[in-house]
């Protein structure tokens, strides 16, 4: 049974950084397509970054230049490096790998 687990969320001040991880277990191996999404209270879920099987990256305009998506296919783990965080980045962040979703990790940007 495939399981996706996100980690690395927390409380950070504006301008700070966080690195989210997304580890897959239970059957996923080798290169994988992945994406990160977020959902803020009262708002629809939105995709913030994606990486295709071939490694092509895409970012939402709101995070372009601040967020970086990456992966380690040996470890079956994806990452989202988030820099210069803003209060509007506050949300639950979800990862998908090969179509499977994790349970999310909370990111709060506040003083």
C-alpha positions as CSV (number, residue, x, y, z in Angstrom):
1,X,0.0,0.0,0.0
2,X,1.5,3.3,-1.1
3,X,1.9,5.9,1.7
4,X,2.9,9.5,1.3
5,X,4.1,11.5,4.3
6,X,4.9,15.2,4.4
7,X,7.1,16.8,7.0
8,X,9.0,20.0,7.7
9,X,6.1,22.4,8.3
10,X,5.9,24.8,11.2
11,X,5.8,28.4,12.3
12,X,8.2,30.8,10.7
13,X,8.5,34.6,10.7
14,X,8.1,36.5,7.4
15,X,11.2,36.4,5.4
16,X,12.2,33.0,6.8
17,X,12.7,29.7,5.2
18,X,11.3,26.1,5.5
19,X,12.1,22.9,3.7
20,X,9.2,20.5,3.3
21,X,9.8,16.8,2.6
22,X,7.6,14.2,1.0
23,X,8.5,10.6,1.5
24,X,6.8,7.7,-0.3
25,X,6.8,4.1,0.8
26,X,5.0,0.9,-0.1
27,X,5.7,0.4,-3.8
28,X,6.9,3.6,-5.4
29,X,10.5,3.4,-6.8
30,X,12.6,5.1,-9.3
31,X,12.0,8.5,-10.9
32,X,8.6,10.0,-10.1
33,X,6.4,12.9,-11.1
34,X,5.4,15.0,-8.1
35,X,3.7,18.2,-7.1
36,X,3.1,20.4,-4.1
37,X,-0.3,22.0,-3.4
38,X,-1.5,24.2,-0.6
39,X,-4.9,25.1,0.9
40,X,-5.4,28.1,3.0
41,X,-8.5,28.5,5.3
42,X,-11.5,29.4,3.2
43,X,-9.7,29.0,-0.1
44,X,-9.5,26.4,-2.8
45,X,-6.5,24.1,-3.0
46,X,-3.9,25.4,-5.5
47,X,-0.8,23.9,-7.0
48,X,2.4,25.7,-6.1
49,X,5.0,23.6,-7.8
50,X,5.4,20.5,-9.9
51,X,8.1,18.3,-11.4
52,X,7.4,16.0,-14.3
53,X,8.9,12.5,-14.7
54,X,11.5,14.1,-16.9
55,X,12.4,16.7,-14.4
56,X,10.6,19.7,-15.8
57,X,9.7,22.2,-13.1
58,X,6.7,24.5,-13.0
59,X,5.7,27.1,-10.4
60,X,2.7,29.2,-9.5
61,X,3.4,32.9,-10.2
62,X,3.0,33.7,-6.5
63,X,5.9,31.5,-5.5
64,X,8.2,31.8,-8.6
65,X,11.7,32.7,-7.5
66,X,11.1,31.9,-3.9
67,X,10.2,28.2,-3.9
68,X,12.2,25.3,-5.4
69,X,11.0,21.8,-6.0
70,X,13.4,18.9,-6.1
71,X,13.5,15.1,-5.6
72,X,15.7,12.2,-4.6
73,X,14.6,9.2,-6.6
74,X,16.9,6.9,-4.6
75,X,15.2,7.9,-1.3
76,X,11.7,8.2,-2.9
77,X,11.5,11.7,-1.4
78,X,10.5,15.0,-2.8
79,X,11.3,18.4,-1.4
80,X,10.0,22.0,-1.5
81,X,12.5,24.6,-0.4
82,X,10.6,27.8,0.5
83,X,12.5,31.0,1.0
84,X,11.4,34.6,1.8
85,X,8.1,33.3,3.1
86,X,5.2,35.7,3.4
87,X,2.1,35.6,5.6
88,X,0.0,34.7,2.5
89,X,2.0,31.5,2.2
90,X,0.3,30.2,5.3
91,X,-1.6,27.0,4.4
92,X,-1.6,23.3,4.7
93,X,0.8,22.0,2.1
94,X,0.2,18.7,0.4
95,X,2.5,16.5,-1.7
96,X,1.6,14.1,-4.5
97,X,3.9,11.5,-6.0
98,X,2.8,9.4,-8.9
99,X,-0.8,10.4,-8.2
100,X,-0.8,9.5,-4.5
101,X,-1.6,12.2,-1.9
102,X,-0.2,12.8,1.5
103,X,-2.1,14.1,4.6
104,X,-0.5,17.6,4.5
105,X,1.7,19.6,6.8
106,X,0.9,23.0,8.2
107,X,3.0,26.1,7.3
108,X,2.3,29.2,9.3
109,X,4.1,32.5,8.5
110,X,3.6,35.0,11.2
111,X,5.4,37.1,13.8
